[in-house]
Amino acid sequence: MAGRAAERIRKAIALVNSVADGAGDEDITPTEMAEAIRDCLELSDVDQVANVRRYLGEALDAVSDGMPADFVAMTLYAALGALREGGTTG
């Protein structure tokens, strides 16, 4: 259900935030960030609420374009917010 999508988005946000915060000994690559976002996009749940897939796509594009991690995180927060507004988070 949409709760799974919210959980995956939260995991992607945590990963991206660790990059934005300058993750200590662990270097996280853009490929790893993109994979976390793709994991979210694989769930059909993201289609149950308007704009969630769009925000996730924008976050993936931002990673591909080399945008800063904090920008990617803000876009992921928008996706999570859209899920909340849809009233379907678990």
C-alpha positions as CSV (number, residue, x, y, z in Angstrom):
1,M,0.0,0.0,0.0
2,A,1.0,3.7,0.1
3,G,2.6,3.1,3.4
4,R,5.3,1.1,1.7
5,A,5.9,4.0,-0.7
6,A,6.2,6.5,2.2
7,E,8.7,4.2,3.9
8,R,10.8,3.9,0.8
9,I,10.7,7.6,0.3
10,R,11.8,8.2,3.9
11,K,14.7,5.8,3.3
12,A,15.7,7.7,0.1
13,I,15.5,11.0,2.1
14,A,17.8,9.6,4.8
15,L,20.3,8.5,2.2
16,V,20.3,11.8,0.4
17,N,20.4,13.8,3.6
18,S,23.5,11.8,4.7
19,V,25.1,13.1,1.5
20,A,23.9,16.7,2.1
21,D,25.3,16.5,5.6
22,G,28.6,15.2,4.4
23,A,28.4,11.6,5.4
24,G,31.5,10.8,7.4
25,D,33.4,7.7,6.4
26,E,30.8,6.4,3.9
27,D,30.9,8.0,0.4
28,I,27.5,7.7,-1.2
29,T,27.5,8.0,-5.0
30,P,24.9,9.6,-7.2
31,T,24.2,6.1,-8.5
32,E,23.2,5.0,-5.0
33,M,21.0,8.0,-4.6
34,A,19.3,7.3,-8.0
35,E,18.8,3.6,-7.1
36,A,17.0,4.6,-3.9
37,I,14.7,6.8,-5.9
38,R,14.1,4.1,-8.5
39,D,13.2,1.8,-5.7
40,C,10.4,4.2,-4.8
41,L,9.3,4.5,-8.4
42,E,9.0,0.7,-8.7
43,L,6.0,0.7,-6.4
44,S,2.6,1.1,-8.0
45,D,1.6,2.9,-4.8
46,V,3.2,6.1,-6.0
47,D,0.4,6.3,-8.6
48,Q,-2.4,6.3,-6.0
49,V,-1.8,10.0,-5.0
50,A,-1.4,12.9,-7.4
51,N,2.1,14.3,-8.1
52,V,4.1,11.6,-6.1
53,R,5.5,10.0,-9.3
54,R,6.2,13.4,-10.8
55,Y,8.2,14.6,-7.7
56,L,10.1,11.3,-7.6
57,G,10.9,11.7,-11.3
58,E,12.1,15.3,-10.7
59,A,14.3,14.0,-7.9
60,L,15.8,11.4,-10.2
61,D,16.4,14.0,-12.9
62,A,18.0,16.2,-10.3
63,V,20.5,13.5,-9.4
64,S,21.2,12.9,-13.1
65,D,21.8,16.6,-13.6
66,G,24.2,16.8,-10.7
67,M,22.1,19.0,-8.6
68,P,23.1,19.3,-4.9
69,A,21.8,16.7,-2.5
70,D,19.8,19.2,-0.5
71,F,17.8,20.0,-3.6
72,V,17.2,16.3,-4.3
73,A,16.1,15.9,-0.6
74,M,13.6,18.8,-0.9
75,T,12.1,17.2,-4.0
76,L,11.7,13.9,-2.1
77,Y,10.1,15.7,0.8
78,A,7.6,17.1,-1.7
79,A,6.8,13.6,-2.8
80,L,6.3,12.5,0.9
81,G,4.2,15.6,1.5
82,A,2.0,14.7,-1.5
83,L,1.5,11.3,0.0
84,R,0.5,12.8,3.3
85,E,-1.9,15.3,1.7
86,G,-3.4,12.3,-0.1
87,G,-4.1,10.9,3.4
88,T,-2.7,7.5,2.5
89,T,0.5,7.3,4.5
90,G,0.9,4.3,6.8
